[in-house]
Amino acid sequence: MNILLNGEGRKTHAATLAELLAEQGFGPKVATARNGDFVPAGLRTATALADGDRIEVVAPMQGG
């Protein structure tokens, strides 16, 4: 299926948001949104992906 991940087109075989995060190498300390709606960490395994979904993943950064 084709999705947008942080604004870039990607092909994935992941069925859920949790699978996508693992597939793309993201760790557990990220914030996620699907089609503009925040998805809490506890719901990622139950959040099914569909062709054309827009996924945003934000990781905290150190610095100042």
N, C-alpha and C positions, 0 to 999 in steps of 0.2 A: 504494500500500500504506500501511497505517497502522502507525506505530511510536511508541514513547515515547522522546523525546530529553530527557535530563536531567529526567525526570519529567513532561514535558508531551507530550500527544498531538500528533502531526504527520502530515501526509500527505506522501509523497515518491515520486518516480519513480526515485530512485537504486537501482542494483542492488548496489552494494558500499559498504562503509564509507567508502572513499576518496571515492567520488562523493557520498555524503551530506555528508561534511565540507566538500567544495568547494561543494556546493549551499547549505549553511547558513552559509557564509562563515568557517569556522574555518581558521586558519593551520596550518602544519606542526608548531608547538611545542605540541602538546596530548597528553594521555594519554587513551586510549580503552578502553572495555569494552563487550562485547556480551553481554547476558544474564548479567551478573556476572563474565564471564571477561575478563581483561586481553587486549587485542589490540595487539601491538607495531606500530610504525609500518611496518615492512617487510611486514607481513601484511595491511594495510588494503585493498590493491587486490584481494587474493584472498579477502577476507572478504565472502561474499554476505549480503545482508539478506533477511529473511523477514517476512511480515506478523506484527505483534505483537511484534517484537524490542524489547528494552529496551536503549537505547544511552546510555552515559554518556560525556561529554566534559568533561575538566577542563583548564583552561589555567592556567599559572603566573601569579601576581599579585605585583606589587611592593608593598612597604610593610613595616611592621614595628610 
